[in-house]
Amino acid sequence: MAESPRHRLECKLLWAAVLVLSALLPWWGAAPAAAPSTTSSPEWPREWNGRPLRPMSLSDVEERFAQRFPGHIVRLTDGENVLVVREVRAATRMLHPAADCYRGLGYEVTDARLERDGEQRLWRCFVAERNGQRVRVCERIVDAQGLAHTDTSGWFWAAALGHSTGPWQAITIARPL
C-alpha cells in the first residue's frame, strides 16, 4: 500500500515539531539565565600543587567579559602557571572552551588531548602558539558534588538538564613552554 502525499507531509511536520520541541526542552520551565552576580566573591584557592597563589589583574578582555558573566572570575599565579578560575552560578553558553578564546586572540591551537595530572584528575589540554611564544593550556569544570567535565558543551547540557549542579568551578591553567 503506497503512502499518500498527505501522510508523508504529516510525518514530516511531526518530525519537525519533535526536533523543535527537543531543542527547546532544556529551557522549558528552567529558571531564566542568571544576571552577573552582585554577591560577594567566592573564596578562591590559596595554593596550587603546594605552591602559594597570588592574585593578578584581569586583562582588558577578561574584565569586559567578567562584567556580563553569570558568576565571578579571578586570575592567579604561582609564579610559574597562570590560573583563570571562574565560579559559574548558572548553565551558560558564556563558558566556552579555552581553545576558542586562544584562537580568538590569534593563537594557533595544536596537540589537543585529554590528560591526567599527578592526582589522576582528567583535563582537556592543548598547546597555543602566537608570535613564537608557546603556552600549554589545560582546563576542567567541577560541579558542587565534585563531578568533573572536560568538555564545555557536555557540561552545559548536564547543567541545563539538571544532571550537574552548581555552583561550578571552571579552571584554566596556562604555563609557558
N, C-alpha and C positions, 0 to 999 in steps of 0.2 A: 504494500500500500504506500503510495507516494505521499510525501508531506505537502501540505498546502502552503502557498506563499504566506498566508496569514499565520499559520502555525510557526513557520520559520521566523517571521517578524516578531511574534510574541516571545519566542525563545531568545532572540537577540535582545529585545527590550528587557526581558527578565535578567539576562546575564549582565547587561549594562547597569541595571539597578543594583544587583548584588555587588558589582565592583564599586559603585559609588558609595553604597552603604558600608562596605568593608573599609574604604578609605576614611570615612567619617566616624566610624565606630570608636576609635581611641579618644575622640574629643566629645563624643556624645555623653552628656552628663558629667564630664570632667570639669574640675574647677578651672576657671579662667587662668591664663598664663600669669605667673606672678610678676608683679612690677619689681623693679630693682629694690633690693632690700634697704630699709632705712634703720633696721635694728643694728645693735652693736655688732662689731666684727667677731667672728668666732675665735677661739683660741687656736693659734697656728702652731705648727710643730716648732720646737726649740732646738732640735738637733736632727741630723740626718746621718744614718750609719755611724753613730757615735761622735760625730763632729758637730760643734755648735753652729747654729744658723743665725744669720743676721739679716735684717730687712734691707731691701733695695727699693729704690723708686720704680714705679711703673713707667714704661716708655710712654710717649705721647699716644701711640696707637692703642696700647693697653689701657691707658687712662680713659680714652674716649669710649672704648669698648666696655669698660667696667661701669660706666655711667648708666648703661642700659641693661646690664647683665642681671639676671634674677638670682643674686647671691653676692658673694664677696670674692675678691681676687687679691692675692698678695704675691710678691716676688721676693725670694730669699736666696741667700748663697751660703755655702760652707767654705768659701774661698777657692773651691775647685769647680763645683757644679752650681748651676743656677736652677732653682726650682720655682715654677709658677704653680701655685696652689689655688684652686678655685673651689669654694664651697657653693654648691648648687642647691637651691631650695625647691625647684620645680623642674619637671621634664621640659626641656627647651632645645630648640634647634640652634640656639646661640652657642651651645657647647659642641664644637666640631673638632675633627682630628687636627692635631698639631701639624701634621704634614700639609694640610690645607693652608694653615697660617704661614708656614715657611715658604710654600710655593707662592702665596700672595705677596710675600716680601722679596721675591726674586730669587729664592734658593732653588737649587736642583735637589730633588729628594731621591735617594737611592737606598739599596740594601734594606728595604722594609721587611721586617720579620718579627715573630713572637719570640721572646727570650725570657728565661727565668733568672732572677737575681740570686744572690747568696742565701736569701731566706726562702727561696723557691716561689716567690711571687711572680706572676706572669705579667709581662709588659709588652706593649707594641713599641718597637724601636725602629729607627731609620737614621741615615746619615744625610745631613743637609750641607750643601756647599754653595758658596757665593764668593766671588772675587778671591778665590784661592783659600778662603777660610772654611774649614770643615768642623761640623758640630755633630756629636752623637746625641740623639734625642730619643727619650723613652717616655711613655705615658700609660696611665691606667686610671680607672674610675672605681671608687669603692663606695658601696652604699652603707647605710646605717647599721646593717647586720654583718658587714664585713665581706659581702659578696663583691668580687671584683669583675670589672668589664674592661676589655682591651679594645673594644670597637664602639665608637660613639653612637653609631646607628643602632646597634644591638642594645646599648644602654638606654637610648631614647625610648625604644619600643617597650623594653622591660619596665621602665619608669612610667611611661604613659599608660600602660595596661595594668599597672599595679603589681607587677612581679618583682619589682625592686623598689625599696622605699628610701626616702631621703631623710635628712639632707645627705647629699653625696659629696665626696671629695675627689676632685679631678686633679691629678698630679702630673706635671710635665717636668722632666729633668733634662737639662742640656749641659753637655760637657764638651769643651773644645778638644779637638783631636790634633 
